Amino acid sequence: MHGTVHGMLPAGEGMLAQMRKGILEYCVLAHLKDNPSYGLEIASTLGANRNLFSSEGTLYPLLARLRKQGWLATTWRESASGPPRRYYSLTPGGVAALDAFGATWSEFRRAVDNALENQS
């Protein structure tokens, strides 16, 4: 059973996938906080750190869900290097969600860090 926790997901990629599920949407919102961005640009920026997500295939369904939730708005803009691009920007609901996450994140991170530091 090396590499597993009581038969749960194996350590490594499986564990990382579970952590991403609750965090990635807020990383996307944070990326869009100051400037609208199109999908490939979001993927390029956030995907540079492979810990956040590993393929664009996970990003586009997430963007669609955030849009459906009312946290993102979209506009189409012409591109000098190809077809028009869909740009995503935060709505007031998205700003509120990001603010609520930010207020909770520091305390949550400290609690996890403390738990990890105090293991026997």
C-alpha positions in Angstrom: 0.0 0.0 0.0 3.0 2.3 -0.4 1.9 5.6 -1.9 -1.7 5.3 -0.9 -3.7 6.6 2.1 -6.1 3.8 3.3 -6.9 2.7 -0.2 -7.7 6.3 -1.4 -6.0 7.9 -4.4 -2.3 7.3 -4.9 0.0 10.0 -3.8 1.3 12.3 -6.5 -0.9 13.1 -9.5 -4.1 11.7 -8.0 -3.6 13.8 -4.8 -2.8 16.9 -6.9 -5.9 16.4 -9.0 -8.0 16.4 -5.8 -6.4 19.6 -4.6 -6.9 21.3 -8.0 -10.6 20.7 -8.0 -11.3 23.2 -5.3 -8.6 25.8 -6.1 -8.3 26.2 -9.9 -11.5 28.2 -10.3 -10.2 30.8 -7.8 -6.9 30.9 -9.6 -8.7 31.7 -12.8 -10.7 34.4 -11.1 -7.5 35.9 -9.6 -5.9 35.8 -13.1 -8.8 37.8 -14.4 -9.1 40.2 -11.5 -7.4 43.2 -13.2 -7.6 42.4 -16.9 -9.8 40.4 -19.2 -8.1 37.5 -20.9 -8.8 34.8 -23.5 -8.6 31.1 -22.9 -5.2 30.3 -24.4 -3.7 33.2 -22.5 -5.2 31.9 -19.3 -4.0 28.4 -20.0 -0.5 29.7 -20.9 -0.2 31.7 -17.7 -1.7 29.3 -15.2 -0.4 26.2 -17.0 3.2 27.4 -16.7 3.0 25.9 -13.2 1.9 22.3 -14.0 0.6 22.1 -10.4 -2.4 24.2 -11.2 -3.6 22.2 -14.3 -2.1 20.0 -16.8 -4.2 20.5 -20.0 -6.4 23.0 -21.7 -9.1 20.3 -21.7 -9.7 21.1 -18.0 -9.8 24.8 -18.5 -12.5 25.4 -21.0 -15.2 23.4 -19.2 -14.3 25.3 -16.0 -14.6 28.7 -17.9 -18.0 27.6 -19.2 -19.1 26.7 -15.7 -17.9 29.9 -14.2 -19.7 31.8 -16.9 -22.9 29.8 -16.2 -22.6 30.6 -12.5 -22.5 34.3 -13.4 -18.9 34.8 -12.2 -17.5 35.5 -15.7 -18.7 37.6 -18.6 -17.4 37.2 -22.2 -16.8 39.4 -25.1 -15.4 38.7 -28.6 -12.4 40.7 -29.8 -10.7 40.6 -33.2 -7.2 39.2 -33.2 -4.3 40.3 -35.4 -3.0 36.7 -35.5 -6.2 34.7 -36.3 -9.9 34.4 -35.7 -11.7 36.5 -33.1 -11.0 35.5 -29.5 -13.5 35.1 -26.6 -12.3 37.3 -23.7 -13.3 36.5 -20.1 -13.7 39.1 -17.4 -15.0 39.0 -13.8 -18.6 40.0 -13.1 -19.5 41.6 -9.7 -20.4 38.1 -8.6 -17.0 36.8 -9.6 -15.3 39.6 -7.7 -17.4 38.8 -4.6 -16.5 35.0 -4.9 -12.8 35.9 -5.3 -12.9 38.2 -2.3 -14.6 35.6 -0.2 -12.0 33.0 -1.2 -9.2 35.4 -0.4 -10.6 36.1 3.1 -10.7 32.3 3.8 -7.5 31.2 2.0 -4.9 32.6 4.4 -6.5 31.1 7.5 -7.0 27.7 5.7 -3.4 27.7 4.4 -2.1 28.4 7.9 -4.2 25.6 9.4 -2.8 23.1 6.8 0.7 24.3 7.3 0.4 24.0 11.1 -1.0 20.5 10.8 1.8 19.4 8.5 4.5 21.1 10.7 3.1 19.4 13.9 3.0 15.8 12.6 4.8 13.4 14.8 
